[in-house]
Amino acid sequence: METSLQSLLFLSLLLCCTTNQALTAHLTVSPSSSQMFKGEFVTLSCEEDDSSAGWTLRRNTTTETRTECGVKWGRSTGSSCIISYIQRLDSGVYWCESREGATSNSINITVTDGSVILQSPVLPVMEGDDVTLHCKTKTSNFTADFYKDGSLIRTEPAGHMTIHHVSKSDEGLYKCHNSSHGESPSSWITVTVKPTTTSQPTSPSTSSPSSTSPPSSSTSPPSSSTTPHPPVLWSVAPVCVLVLLVVLVLLVRRCVRRKPKEI
């Protein structure tokens, strides 16, 4: 009996530890670009740690809020979503969301029917890394002017520009322009501070929105993806408490039965 109670206690603790782990997923997009030409074939995928969490693709656009892939847009294939012919109305913020409400990173996609796009990283860039921006059309390379926050940085004959050892000062809104082909939409590039061993790193999600992301809009995702979602923790906590109370009662009853009778 005592051995079975010890086993039950161990299993209860194991259950609490595993269910309290944060559900995580990572959203990727192919082609890997925050800007796309109208008519492109696009695949968004939730790379998930736990397939049983039921991750789905959602998005916010100028006309939709938290709509799920396969309902009004896209075609759902397991943990992925396919947009066979992307259009301007598909511009917006995309993310993965579990049944419990946990969310992944978000990706802002801009679709244009123009002739120029700026290919830039879809995810935050680590401080100190090199970043290459490509100004391109569907058919050719060309000389391009690159702008940051509305100011000209430099002109590149090959149509691509590399920023070496990026820092927080490189964070901002970028676009490119060519006198013959026109101008690309603008894309925000986020720079993440590299963690240090001497001090507690500051997460971009805890900083003010104005310093880590473009001005807020109606297309912003509903919550951060870098921390466990509170409803997940609150939903499993009562279960753990109840299981531990049951084990405690059984242990007390066992001790009472083994107490010698008074003469």
N, C-alpha and C positions, 0 to 999 in steps of 0.2 A: 504493500500500500504506500509506504513512504517513498519507494523508488518511483512509483507511478506519479505521485504528487510532484516530485522533483522534476520528472520529465515534462509534466504539464506546465510547471512554472517556466521551464526553459523554453518550451514551445511558445508560450504566451509572450515572453520577452522578445523572442525572435520575430513573432508576428508583428509586434508593436514597432520594432526597429525597421523591418522591411516595409511596412505600410506607411511609415512616416517619411520615407525617402521621397525627395522631390521628383515629380514626373518631369522628364525633360525630352525635348525634341529640337531638332535643328532644321530650319527651312533652307533649301537650296533652290536655285533657279537655273535653267538651261534654255537658251544661251545665258552665260553668266554676265549680265549687264543690267544696269538700272534703267537704261533707255532702249527702246526697241522700235523697229519700223512696223507700221501697220501691215498686217498680213503674215507676220512671222509665226512659226510653230514654236510654242513655249511649253515647257514642262516644269512644274513646281513639285517638290518632293519633301515630305516630312521624314527626316532621318531620325528615327525614334529609338530610345533605349528600352521602351516597354510597349510592344505592339498591342497588348491587352488594354492599354489606356484609351484606345479608340480615338487616335488623333485624326482630325479633319482639317482641311484647308478652308480658311475664311478670308474675307476681304472687306475693306471699306473703300467705296468710291464716292464720287460726287452724287450718285443717284442711289446707292445701296449702303446698308450698314450691317455688318457681321453676316453677310450672306455666305452660305456654304457651297463649296464646289459640287456641281452636279444638280443643283436646284435651279438656279437662274443663269449660271455660267459654268463653263468648263465641263470636262468629263472625268469623273472620279475613277481611278484604277488603284484600289488598295489605299496605300498611304501617299499616292501621287495624284496630281491633277493636270490634265492636258487641255491646253487652249490651242486648237488647231489653226485658228485664224484670229490673232489678237487684233483688237480695234482700240480706237482712242477712248471709248467708254470703259475699257478694261484698265485704264490708268488708275492707280490707287495703292493702298497698303495691304499686303498679304501676310498672313501668319498661320501657324498651326495651333490648334486648340484641342485639349483633351476633354473627355466627358465631364471631368471634375472641374474644368475651367482653367487649368494650367495652360500657359501660352509659351510659344517658342519666340525666337528672334523674329523681327518683322522686316520685310523688304518692300521698299517703295519703287514701284514700276511706273515709268512714263512711256506712253505709246504716242508716236507722232506719225502723221501722214506726210510730213515734210521730207526733204532729201538728205538731211544731215542729222546724225546722232553723236553723242559723246559717250563712248564706252568708258565707264568708271567702276570702281569696286562697289558691289552691292552690299557688302558687309563692312563694319568698322575696320579701319586700318590700324595696326599696332604702331605706336610711336617708335621711330627709328628705322622702319621699313622703307623700301623704295616703292613708289606708286607710279604706274604709267597710264596716262590718259590717251585714248585714241579718238580722233575726230574722223569720221568715215561716212561714206555714202554706200549705197548698195553695190556700186560697180567699180569705184576707183579711189585712189589716194590723192591727196591734194594739200597744198600749203594751207595751214590753218592758224588763226589767231586764238589763243587761249586766254580766257578771262576768269578771274576769281572775284566774287562779290561785285561784279560790274566793272572791275578795273583790268586793263590789259596786262597780262603777265609777260608773254613773249610770243613770237611768231615762229612756227616750226615748219620747214619746207616739206618734211615727210608726213606731216599730219598727226604726229604723236609726240607727247611731252612726258618726260620722267621727272618726278619730284624725288630727290634723294634724301634719305633720312628724315622722313616727315616728322613734324612736331605738332603740338596743339595749335600753333599759329597758322598751320596749313589747312586747318579745318575751315570749311566754308562752302559756298555755292559756286559751282564751276560750269562753264559752257564754252563752246568753240564756234568760230565763225569763218566763213570763206566768202569772198566778194562774189564769186560766180555761183556757188551752190546754196548759200544762205547760212542760217544760224541754227544751232542745235537747241533743244530744250535745256534747262538748267538742272543739275543734279547736286545734291548735298553730299559731301564727303565728311565722314566722322572719323576722328583720330582718337584711339584709346590709349590712355597713359600706361606705359609699361610698368608692371608691378615691381616693387623694390623689396629687398630683404630687411631694410632698416626701418621701414615705416609701413603702416597699414595702407594698402593701395585704395584709392578712391574710385569707386565704381561709377561709370558714366551715368548709370541710371539714377544715382542719388544726387547728381548735380542739377543745376537749374536747367530747364529746357532750352533756354536761350543760348547756353554755352556749348551744348552737345548736339543740338538738332536744329533743323530749320524751324521757322515759326509754326506753331501748332495750327492744325486745321481739322476739319471734320473727318478727314480720312485717317486720323491717328488710330493705332491699335488700342484695344481697351485696357491693356495692362502690360507691365514689364515682364520680360521673359527670363531675366537673370536670377530671379529669386523664386522660391517655392510659393505657389499660389495659396493664400490663406485658407480658402474653402477646403483644400485637400487635407491640410493639417487638422482643421476643426472637425472634419467628417470622420477621421480615424481615431482621434483622441478619445472620445467616449467609449469606443469599442475596446481600446486598450485598458482603460480604467475599469470597465465592467469585467473583463476577463481576469485582471489582476485581483479584483475584489472577490470573485468566485474562488480563485486559488487560495486567497487568504482565509476565507471562511472554511474551506476544506482543511487547511492546515490547523486552524484553531480547533475544529471538531476532532481532529486526530489527536491533538494534545490533550483535550478534555477526556477522551475515551481511555487514554493511557495513564491518567492520573489515578493513583491508588485510592481505594475507598477508605473513608475514615472509620475507625473502630468505635 
